Amino acid sequence: MKKKLSSKAALHRLKLGADRDAQKEQGYFDGRFVQRAEPSEKLYTRKQKHKPKKNDDL
C-alpha cells in the first residue's frame, strides 16, 4: 500500500510547486544552464596507452 503524505509534506510540495512556477515566469529555466560549448579543462580524461594498431605490423 502506498504511504499517505503528512499534511506538512503536502504543504511543502505545494509551496515548492508554486516557487517553481514563479521561477518559470521569471525566466529561470530558459536554457541558460546547458552543457558547455567547450569542455572544461578540469575534467579528467584517461590517456590511451601505447597499443599497437592492427595495421602496424605490415
PQR file with spaces between the fields and no chain letter, atoms N, CA, C, O and H, PARSE charges and radii, in Angstrom:
ATOM       1  N    MET     1       0.818   -1.175    0.000 -0.4000 1.5000
ATOM       2  CA   MET     1       0.000    0.000    0.000 -0.0000 2.0000
ATOM       3  C    MET     1       0.870    1.251    0.000  0.5500 1.7000
ATOM       4  O    MET     1       1.938    1.292    0.611 -0.5500 1.4000
ATOM       5  N    LYS     2       0.386    2.260   -0.698 -0.4000 1.5000
ATOM       6  CA   LYS     2       1.149    3.496   -0.783 -0.0000 2.0000
ATOM       7  C    LYS     2       1.004    4.290    0.516  0.5500 1.7000
ATOM       8  O    LYS     2      -0.081    4.374    1.091 -0.5500 1.4000
ATOM       9  H    LYS     2      -0.482    2.227   -1.194  0.4000 1.0000
ATOM      10  N    LYS     3       2.097    4.857    0.954 -0.4000 1.5000
ATOM      11  CA   LYS     3       2.108    5.623    2.186 -0.0000 2.0000
ATOM      12  C    LYS     3       1.453    6.986    1.959  0.5500 1.7000
ATOM      13  O    LYS     3       1.695    7.622    0.933 -0.5500 1.4000
ATOM      14  H    LYS     3       2.978    4.789    0.487  0.4000 1.0000
ATOM      15  N    LYS     4       0.638    7.437    2.891 -0.4000 1.5000
ATOM      16  CA   LYS     4      -0.016    8.738    2.775 -0.0000 2.0000
ATOM      17  C    LYS     4       0.959    9.825    3.206  0.5500 1.7000
ATOM      18  O    LYS     4       1.752    9.639    4.129 -0.5500 1.4000
ATOM      19  H    LYS     4       0.441    6.920    3.724  0.4000 1.0000
ATOM      20  N    LEU     5       0.886   10.956    2.525 -0.4000 1.5000
ATOM      21  CA   LEU     5       1.725   12.090    2.896 -0.0000 2.0000
ATOM      22  C    LEU     5       1.135   12.787    4.111  0.5500 1.7000
ATOM      23  O    LEU     5      -0.084   12.887    4.255 -0.5500 1.4000
ATOM      24  H    LEU     5       0.242   11.107    1.775  0.4000 1.0000
ATOM      25  N    SER     6       1.986   13.252    4.954 -0.4000 1.5000
ATOM      26  CA   SER     6       1.503   14.046    6.072 -0.0000 2.0000
ATOM      27  C    SER     6       1.065   15.404    5.537  0.5500 1.7000
ATOM      28  O    SER     6       1.443   15.787    4.430 -0.5500 1.4000
ATOM      29  H    SER     6       2.976   13.171    4.837  0.4000 1.0000
ATOM      30  N    SER     7       0.294   16.109    6.293 -0.4000 1.5000
ATOM      31  CA   SER     7      -0.187   17.415    5.839 -0.0000 2.0000
ATOM      32  C    SER     7       0.985   18.383    5.653  0.5500 1.7000
ATOM      33  O    SER     7       0.955   19.247    4.776 -0.5500 1.4000
ATOM      34  H    SER     7      -0.013   15.798    7.192  0.4000 1.0000
ATOM      35  N    LYS     8       2.005   18.229    6.477 -0.4000 1.5000
ATOM      36  CA   LYS     8       3.180   19.096    6.383 -0.0000 2.0000
ATOM      37  C    LYS     8       3.918   18.854    5.063  0.5500 1.7000
ATOM      38  O    LYS     8       4.354   19.805    4.415 -0.5500 1.4000
ATOM      39  H    LYS     8       2.030   17.528    7.190  0.4000 1.0000
ATOM      40  N    ALA     9       4.059   17.588    4.665 -0.4000 1.5000
ATOM      41  CA   ALA     9       4.742   17.251    3.417 -0.0000 2.0000
ATOM      42  C    ALA     9       3.936   17.722    2.218  0.5500 1.7000
ATOM      43  O    ALA     9       4.504   18.198    1.235 -0.5500 1.4000
ATOM      44  H    ALA     9       3.705   16.815    5.192  0.4000 1.0000
ATOM      45  N    ALA    10       2.612   17.591    2.293 -0.4000 1.5000
ATOM      46  CA   ALA    10       1.761   18.037    1.197 -0.0000 2.0000
ATOM      47  C    ALA    10       1.868   19.556    1.016  0.5500 1.7000
ATOM      48  O    ALA    10       1.943   20.047   -0.111 -0.5500 1.4000
ATOM      49  H    ALA    10       2.151   17.205    3.091  0.4000 1.0000
ATOM      50  N    LEU    11       1.874   20.285    2.116 -0.4000 1.5000
ATOM      51  CA   LEU    11       2.014   21.744    2.042 -0.0000 2.0000
ATOM      52  C    LEU    11       3.374   22.131    1.470  0.5500 1.7000
ATOM      53  O    LEU    11       3.488   23.088    0.704 -0.5500 1.4000
ATOM      54  H    LEU    11       1.812   19.886    3.031  0.4000 1.0000
ATOM      55  N    HIS    12       4.403   21.377    1.850 -0.4000 1.5000
ATOM      56  CA   HIS    12       5.753   21.655    1.348 -0.0000 2.0000
ATOM      57  C    HIS    12       5.806   21.469   -0.168  0.5500 1.7000
ATOM      58  O    HIS    12       6.407   22.279   -0.874 -0.5500 1.4000
ATOM      59  H    HIS    12       4.311   20.599    2.472  0.4000 1.0000
ATOM      60  N    ARG    13       5.175   20.402   -0.669 -0.4000 1.5000
ATOM      61  CA   ARG    13       5.144   20.162   -2.113 -0.0000 2.0000
ATOM      62  C    ARG    13       4.401   21.274   -2.848  0.5500 1.7000
ATOM      63  O    ARG    13       4.826   21.708   -3.918 -0.5500 1.4000
ATOM      64  H    ARG    13       4.686   19.744   -0.096  0.4000 1.0000
ATOM      65  N    LEU    14       3.286   21.734   -2.268 -0.4000 1.5000
ATOM      66  CA   LEU    14       2.543   22.829   -2.885 -0.0000 2.0000
ATOM      67  C    LEU    14       3.387   24.094   -2.958  0.5500 1.7000
ATOM      68  O    LEU    14       3.368   24.807   -3.961 -0.5500 1.4000
ATOM      69  H    LEU    14       2.941   21.381   -1.399  0.4000 1.0000
ATOM      70  N    LYS    15       4.132   24.369   -1.881 -0.4000 1.5000
ATOM      71  CA   LYS    15       4.984   25.562   -1.855 -0.0000 2.0000
ATOM      72  C    LYS    15       6.098   25.446   -2.891  0.5500 1.7000
ATOM      73  O    LYS    15       6.399   26.415   -3.588 -0.5500 1.4000
ATOM      74  H    LYS    15       4.147   23.790   -1.065  0.4000 1.0000
ATOM      75  N    LEU    16       6.709   24.274   -2.997 -0.4000 1.5000
ATOM      76  CA   LEU    16       7.779   24.088   -3.978 -0.0000 2.0000
ATOM      77  C    LEU    16       7.257   24.268   -5.394  0.5500 1.7000
ATOM      78  O    LEU    16       7.919   24.881   -6.232 -0.5500 1.4000
ATOM      79  H    LEU    16       6.465   23.487   -2.431  0.4000 1.0000
ATOM      80  N    GLY    17       6.072   23.734   -5.662 -0.4000 1.5000
ATOM      81  CA   GLY    17       5.479   23.886   -6.987 -0.0000 2.0000
ATOM      82  C    GLY    17       5.193   25.331   -7.321  0.5500 1.7000
ATOM      83  O    GLY    17       5.427   25.774   -8.446 -0.5500 1.4000
ATOM      84  H    GLY    17       5.535   23.235   -4.982  0.4000 1.0000
ATOM      85  N    ALA    18       4.682   26.077   -6.338 -0.4000 1.5000
ATOM      86  CA   ALA    18       4.389   27.494   -6.554 -0.0000 2.0000
ATOM      87  C    ALA    18       5.682   28.268   -6.799  0.5500 1.7000
ATOM      88  O    ALA    18       5.733   29.134   -7.672 -0.5500 1.4000
ATOM      89  H    ALA    18       4.491   25.717   -5.424  0.4000 1.0000
ATOM      90  N    ASP    19       6.728   27.956   -6.030 -0.4000 1.5000
ATOM      91  CA   ASP    19       8.018   28.632   -6.217 -0.0000 2.0000
ATOM      92  C    ASP    19       8.583   28.355   -7.605  0.5500 1.7000
ATOM      93  O    ASP    19       9.129   29.250   -8.249 -0.5500 1.4000
ATOM      94  H    ASP    19       6.687   27.252   -5.321  0.4000 1.0000
ATOM      95  N    ARG    20       8.451   27.124   -8.057 -0.4000 1.5000
ATOM      96  CA   ARG    20       8.973   26.756   -9.372 -0.0000 2.0000
ATOM      97  C    ARG    20       8.201   27.457  -10.489  0.5500 1.7000
ATOM      98  O    ARG    20       8.793   27.908  -11.469 -0.5500 1.4000
ATOM      99  H    ARG    20       8.008   26.396   -7.534  0.4000 1.0000
ATOM     100  N    ASP    21       6.885   27.547  -10.338 -0.4000 1.5000
ATOM     101  CA   ASP    21       6.085   28.266  -11.332 -0.0000 2.0000
ATOM     102  C    ASP    21       6.492   29.731  -11.405  0.5500 1.7000
ATOM     103  O    ASP    21       6.581   30.304  -12.491 -0.5500 1.4000
ATOM     104  H    ASP    21       6.404   27.181   -9.542  0.4000 1.0000
ATOM     105  N    ALA    22       6.740   30.332  -10.246 -0.4000 1.5000
ATOM     106  CA   ALA    22       7.174   31.731  -10.218 -0.0000 2.0000
ATOM     107  C    ALA    22       8.526   31.885  -10.913  0.5500 1.7000
ATOM     108  O    ALA    22       8.747   32.855  -11.638 -0.5500 1.4000
ATOM     109  H    ALA    22       6.668   29.866   -9.364  0.4000 1.0000
ATOM     110  N    GLN    23       9.424   30.935  -10.693 -0.4000 1.5000
ATOM     111  CA   GLN    23      10.737   30.990  -11.331 -0.0000 2.0000
ATOM     112  C    GLN    23      10.614   30.842  -12.838  0.5500 1.7000
ATOM     113  O    GLN    23      11.332   31.509  -13.584 -0.5500 1.4000
ATOM     114  H    GLN    23       9.244   30.146  -10.104  0.4000 1.0000
ATOM     115  N    LYS    24       9.704   29.968  -13.305 -0.4000 1.5000
ATOM     116  CA   LYS    24       9.499   29.798  -14.741 -0.0000 2.0000
ATOM     117  C    LYS    24       9.020   31.095  -15.373  0.5500 1.7000
ATOM     118  O    LYS    24       9.456   31.457  -16.465 -0.5500 1.4000
ATOM     119  H    LYS    24       9.121   29.426  -12.700  0.4000 1.0000
ATOM     120  N    GLU    25       8.120   31.795  -14.685 -0.4000 1.5000
ATOM     121  CA   GLU    25       7.620   33.066  -15.199 -0.0000 2.0000
ATOM     122  C    GLU    25       8.731   34.103  -15.289  0.5500 1.7000
ATOM     123  O    GLU    25       8.718   34.950  -16.183 -0.5500 1.4000
ATOM     124  H    GLU    25       7.765   31.500  -13.798  0.4000 1.0000
ATOM     125  N    GLN    26       9.688   34.045  -14.377 -0.4000 1.5000
ATOM     126  CA   GLN    26      10.787   34.996  -14.362 -0.0000 2.0000
ATOM     127  C    GLN    26      11.881   34.621  -15.355  0.5500 1.7000
ATOM     128  O    GLN    26      12.799   35.407  -15.588 -0.5500 1.4000
ATOM     129  H    GLN    26       9.699   33.357  -13.651  0.4000 1.0000
ATOM     130  N    GLY    27      11.794   33.421  -15.946 -0.4000 1.5000
ATOM     131  CA   GLY    27      12.766   33.029  -16.961 -0.0000 2.0000
ATOM     132  C    GLY    27      13.948   32.248  -16.445  0.5500 1.7000
ATOM     133  O    GLY    27      14.990   32.207  -17.100 -0.5500 1.4000
ATOM     134  H    GLY    27      11.048   32.782  -15.757  0.4000 1.0000
ATOM     135  N    TYR    28      13.819   31.627  -15.291 -0.4000 1.5000
ATOM     136  CA   TYR    28      14.937   30.856  -14.741 -0.0000 2.0000
ATOM     137  C    TYR    28      15.302   29.656  -15.605  0.5500 1.7000
ATOM     138  O    TYR    28      16.476   29.295  -15.693 -0.5500 1.4000
ATOM     139  H    TYR    28      12.973   31.660  -14.758  0.4000 1.0000
ATOM     140  N    PHE    29      14.325   29.039  -16.239 -0.4000 1.5000
ATOM     141  CA   PHE    29      14.555   27.789  -16.953 -0.0000 2.0000
ATOM     142  C    PHE    29      14.484   28.017  -18.458  0.5500 1.7000
ATOM     143  O    PHE    29      13.783   27.290  -19.162 -0.5500 1.4000
ATOM     144  H    PHE    29      13.371   29.332  -16.168  0.4000 1.0000
ATOM     145  N    ASP    30      15.204   29.023  -18.955 -0.4000 1.5000
ATOM     146  CA   ASP    30      15.143   29.369  -20.369 -0.0000 2.0000
ATOM     147  C    ASP    30      16.325   28.831  -21.162  0.5500 1.7000
ATOM     148  O    ASP    30      16.587   29.304  -22.268 -0.5500 1.4000
ATOM     149  H    ASP    30      15.773   29.613  -18.383  0.4000 1.0000
ATOM     150  N    GLY    31      17.035   27.867  -20.628 -0.4000 1.5000
ATOM     151  CA   GLY    31      18.140   27.256  -21.353 -0.0000 2.0000
ATOM     152  C    GLY    31      19.496   27.844  -21.021  0.5500 1.7000
ATOM     153  O    GLY    31      20.475   27.579  -21.719 -0.5500 1.4000
ATOM     154  H    GLY    31      16.823   27.483  -19.729  0.4000 1.0000
ATOM     155  N    ARG    32      19.567   28.632  -19.975 -0.4000 1.5000
ATOM     156  CA   ARG    32      20.873   29.202  -19.616 -0.0000 2.0000
ATOM     157  C    ARG    32      21.794   28.168  -19.005  0.5500 1.7000
ATOM     158  O    ARG    32      23.012   28.342  -19.015 -0.5500 1.4000
ATOM     159  H    ARG    32      18.772   28.847  -19.408  0.4000 1.0000
ATOM     160  N    PHE    33      21.236   27.101  -18.478 -0.4000 1.5000
ATOM     161  CA   PHE    33      22.051   26.105  -17.798 -0.0000 2.0000
ATOM     162  C    PHE    33      22.172   24.863  -18.678  0.5500 1.7000
ATOM     163  O    PHE    33      21.683   23.791  -18.323 -0.5500 1.4000
ATOM     164  H    PHE    33      20.247   26.960  -18.471  0.4000 1.0000
ATOM     165  N    VAL    34      22.818   25.016  -19.810 -0.4000 1.5000
ATOM     166  CA   VAL    34      23.021   23.914  -20.739 -0.0000 2.0000
ATOM     167  C    VAL    34      24.482   23.506  -20.687  0.5500 1.7000
ATOM     168  O    VAL    34      25.295   24.164  -20.039 -0.5500 1.4000
ATOM     169  H    VAL    34      23.216   25.887  -20.098  0.4000 1.0000
ATOM     170  N    GLN    35      24.815   22.414  -21.372 -0.4000 1.5000
ATOM     171  CA   GLN    35      26.202   21.957  -21.371 -0.0000 2.0000
ATOM     172  C    GLN    35      27.104   23.002  -22.002  0.5500 1.7000
ATOM     173  O    GLN    35      26.672   23.788  -22.845 -0.5500 1.4000
ATOM     174  H    GLN    35      24.154   21.879  -21.899  0.4000 1.0000
ATOM     175  N    ARG    36      28.329   23.001  -21.595 -0.4000 1.5000
ATOM     176  CA   ARG    36      29.303   23.956  -22.111 -0.0000 2.0000
ATOM     177  C    ARG    36      29.600   23.674  -23.576  0.5500 1.7000
ATOM     178  O    ARG    36      29.578   22.526  -24.019 -0.5500 1.4000
ATOM     179  H    ARG    36      28.681   22.363  -20.910  0.4000 1.0000
ATOM     180  N    ALA    37      29.876   24.735  -24.318 -0.4000 1.5000
ATOM     181  CA   ALA    37      30.249   24.575  -25.718 -0.0000 2.0000
ATOM     182  C    ALA    37      31.641   23.958  -25.803  0.5500 1.7000
ATOM     183  O    ALA    37      31.912   23.140  -26.682 -0.5500 1.4000
ATOM     184  H    ALA    37      29.894   25.668  -23.958  0.4000 1.0000
ATOM     185  N    GLU    38      32.510   24.348  -24.897 -0.4000 1.5000
ATOM     186  CA   GLU    38      33.856   23.785  -24.846 -0.0000 2.0000
ATOM     187  C    GLU    38      33.988   23.021  -23.537  0.5500 1.7000
ATOM     188  O    GLU    38      33.596   23.527  -22.486 -0.5500 1.4000
ATOM     189  H    GLU    38      32.289   25.012  -24.183  0.4000 1.0000
ATOM     190  N    PRO    39      34.530   21.819  -23.583 -0.5600 1.5000
ATOM     191  CA   PRO    39      34.667   21.058  -22.329  0.2800 2.0000
ATOM     192  C    PRO    39      35.657   21.737  -21.380  0.5500 1.7000
ATOM     193  O    PRO    39      36.627   22.362  -21.810 -0.5500 1.4000
ATOM     194  N    SER    40      35.393   21.601  -20.110 -0.4000 1.5000
ATOM     195  CA   SER    40      36.256   22.190  -19.107 -0.0000 2.0000
ATOM     196  C    SER    40      37.616   21.496  -19.106  0.5500 1.7000
ATOM     197  O    SER    40      37.706   20.292  -19.343 -0.5500 1.4000
ATOM     198  H    SER    40      34.605   21.093  -19.761  0.4000 1.0000
ATOM     199  N    GLU    41      38.658   22.254  -18.840 -0.4000 1.5000
ATOM     200  CA   GLU    41      39.997   21.664  -18.785 -0.0000 2.0000
ATOM     201  C    GLU    41      40.196   20.863  -17.496  0.5500 1.7000
ATOM     202  O    GLU    41      41.140   20.080  -17.390 -0.5500 1.4000
ATOM     203  H    GLU    41      38.585   23.232  -18.647  0.4000 1.0000
ATOM     204  N    LYS    42      39.327   21.055  -16.539 -0.4000 1.5000
ATOM     205  CA   LYS    42      39.467   20.365  -15.261 -0.0000 2.0000
ATOM     206  C    LYS    42      38.931   18.939  -15.314  0.5500 1.7000
ATOM     207  O    LYS    42      39.202   18.150  -14.408 -0.5500 1.4000
ATOM     208  H    LYS    42      38.560   21.691  -16.625  0.4000 1.0000
ATOM     209  N    LEU    43      38.180   18.593  -16.350 -0.4000 1.5000
ATOM     210  CA   LEU    43      37.625   17.255  -16.436 -0.0000 2.0000
ATOM     211  C    LEU    43      38.738   16.241  -16.661  0.5500 1.7000
ATOM     212  O    LEU    43      39.681   16.498  -17.410 -0.5500 1.4000
ATOM     213  H    LEU    43      37.960   19.234  -17.086  0.4000 1.0000
ATOM     214  N    TYR    44      38.624   15.100  -16.014 -0.4000 1.5000
ATOM     215  CA   TYR    44      39.625   14.049  -16.133 -0.0000 2.0000
ATOM     216  C    TYR    44      39.370   13.248  -17.393  0.5500 1.7000
ATOM     217  O    TYR    44      38.255   12.784  -17.631 -0.5500 1.4000
ATOM     218  H    TYR    44      37.858   14.892  -15.405  0.4000 1.0000
ATOM     219  N    THR    45      40.402   13.089  -18.193 -0.4000 1.5000
ATOM     220  CA   THR    45      40.302   12.224  -19.366 -0.0000 2.0000
ATOM     221  C    THR    45      41.432   11.213  -19.283  0.5500 1.7000
ATOM     222  O    THR    45      42.587   11.576  -19.063 -0.5500 1.4000
ATOM     223  H    THR    45      41.308   13.467  -18.000  0.4000 1.0000
ATOM     224  N    ARG    46      41.100    9.972  -19.456 -0.4000 1.5000
ATOM     225  CA   ARG    46      42.091    8.911  -19.364 -0.0000 2.0000
ATOM     226  C    ARG    46      42.870    8.861  -20.667  0.5500 1.7000
ATOM     227  O    ARG    46      42.279    8.771  -21.743 -0.5500 1.4000
ATOM     228  H    ARG    46      40.162    9.677  -19.634  0.4000 1.0000
ATOM     229  N    LYS    47      44.181    8.919  -20.577 -0.4000 1.5000
ATOM     230  CA   LYS    47      45.026    8.867  -21.763 -0.0000 2.0000
ATOM     231  C    LYS    47      45.130    7.430  -22.255  0.5500 1.7000
ATOM     232  O    LYS    47      45.192    6.500  -21.451 -0.5500 1.4000
ATOM     233  H    LYS    47      44.661    8.992  -19.703  0.4000 1.0000
ATOM     234  N    GLN    48      45.149    7.248  -23.553 -0.4000 1.5000
ATOM     235  CA   GLN    48      45.274    5.921  -24.141 -0.0000 2.0000
ATOM     236  C    GLN    48      46.704    5.432  -23.972  0.5500 1.7000
ATOM     237  O    GLN    48      47.657    6.194  -24.137 -0.5500 1.4000
ATOM     238  H    GLN    48      45.098    8.003  -24.206  0.4000 1.0000
ATOM     239  N    LYS    49      46.840    4.174  -23.646 -0.4000 1.5000
ATOM     240  CA   LYS    49      48.181    3.583  -23.569 -0.0000 2.0000
ATOM     241  C    LYS    49      48.661    3.299  -24.984  0.5500 1.7000
ATOM     242  O    LYS    49      47.861    3.188  -25.912 -0.5500 1.4000
ATOM     243  H    LYS    49      46.066    3.556  -23.511  0.4000 1.0000
ATOM     244  N    HIS    50      49.948    3.186  -25.135 -0.4000 1.5000
ATOM     245  CA   HIS    50      50.521    2.905  -26.454 -0.0000 2.0000
ATOM     246  C    HIS    50      50.291    1.441  -26.797  0.5500 1.7000
ATOM     247  O    HIS    50      51.036    0.559  -26.369 -0.5500 1.4000
ATOM     248  H    HIS    50      50.598    3.276  -24.380  0.4000 1.0000
ATOM     249  N    LYS    51      49.264    1.206  -27.563 -0.4000 1.5000
ATOM     250  CA   LYS    51      48.963   -0.149  -28.006 -0.0000 2.0000
ATOM     251  C    LYS    51      49.185   -0.208  -29.510  0.5500 1.7000
ATOM     252  O    LYS    51      48.822    0.728  -30.222 -0.5500 1.4000
ATOM     253  H    LYS    51      48.658    1.922  -27.911  0.4000 1.0000
ATOM     254  N    PRO    52      49.769   -1.281  -30.001 -0.5600 1.5000
ATOM     255  CA   PRO    52      49.976   -1.354  -31.450  0.2800 2.0000
ATOM     256  C    PRO    52      48.639   -1.427  -32.181  0.5500 1.7000
ATOM     257  O    PRO    52      47.717   -2.127  -31.763 -0.5500 1.4000
ATOM     258  N    LYS    53      48.560   -0.689  -33.277 -0.4000 1.5000
ATOM     259  CA   LYS    53      47.360   -0.749  -34.103 -0.0000 2.0000
ATOM     260  C    LYS    53      47.362   -2.019  -34.905  0.5500 1.7000
ATOM     261  O    LYS    53      48.397   -2.671  -35.039 -0.5500 1.4000
ATOM     262  H    LYS    53      49.309   -0.120  -33.617  0.4000 1.0000
ATOM     263  N    LYS    54      46.227   -2.376  -35.436 -0.4000 1.5000
ATOM     264  CA   LYS    54      46.107   -3.628  -36.175 -0.0000 2.0000
ATOM     265  C    LYS    54      46.958   -3.625  -37.453  0.5500 1.7000
ATOM     266  O    LYS    54      47.436   -4.679  -37.873 -0.5500 1.4000
ATOM     267  H    LYS    54      45.386   -1.846  -35.326  0.4000 1.0000
ATOM     268  N    ASN    55      47.150   -2.472  -38.064 -0.4000 1.5000
ATOM     269  CA   ASN    55      47.875   -2.382  -39.338 -0.0000 2.0000
ATOM     270  C    ASN    55      49.350   -2.015  -39.167  0.5500 1.7000
ATOM     271  O    ASN    55      50.037   -1.802  -40.166 -0.5500 1.4000
ATOM     272  H    ASN    55      46.762   -1.616  -37.723  0.4000 1.0000
ATOM     273  N    ASP    56      49.854   -1.935  -37.944 -0.4000 1.5000
ATOM     274  CA   ASP    56      51.240   -1.535  -37.713 -0.0000 2.0000
ATOM     275  C    ASP    56      52.252   -2.631  -38.085  0.5500 1.7000
ATOM     276  O    ASP    56      53.399   -2.314  -38.401 -0.5500 1.4000
ATOM     277  H    ASP    56      49.296   -2.107  -37.132  0.4000 1.0000
ATOM     278  N    ASP    57      51.861   -3.890  -38.054 -0.4000 1.5000
ATOM     279  CA   ASP    57      52.834   -4.951  -38.285 -0.0000 2.0000
ATOM     280  C    ASP    57      53.077   -5.217  -39.771  0.5500 1.7000
ATOM     281  O    ASP    57      53.807   -6.151  -40.103 -0.5500 1.4000
ATOM     282  H    ASP    57      50.930   -4.148  -37.796  0.4000 1.0000
ATOM     283  N    LEU    58      52.505   -4.445  -40.655 -0.4000 1.5000
ATOM     284  CA   LEU    58      52.754   -4.623  -42.098 -0.0000 2.0000
ATOM     285  C    LEU    58      54.079   -4.062  -42.536  0.5500 1.7000
ATOM     286  O    LEU    58      54.422   -4.139  -43.716 -0.5500 1.4000
ATOM     287  H    LEU    58      51.913   -3.686  -40.385  0.4000 1.0000
